[in-house]
Amino acid sequence: MFEQAVLVSEALRKSAPQMQGILHMAMKGCPHCGTRQMIAEPALGTCAECGDQLKVIEE
């Protein structure tokens, strides 16, 4: 979790000069049990709770 916060902070710092709107986190989650996580790597992976394949959550 801490590593994700560091990645987000660094991304915000680097993009600050170009910012023109609101930054929305890219989220992934499990359709079966409803867990949600921030996307921080190329592979979505599997749910730690139930083992189902994680999907991109569009909001």
ABEGO torsion letter per residue (X at the ends): XAAAAAAAAAAAAAAAAABABBBBBBBBBBAAAGBBBBBABABAEBBAAAGBBBBBBBX
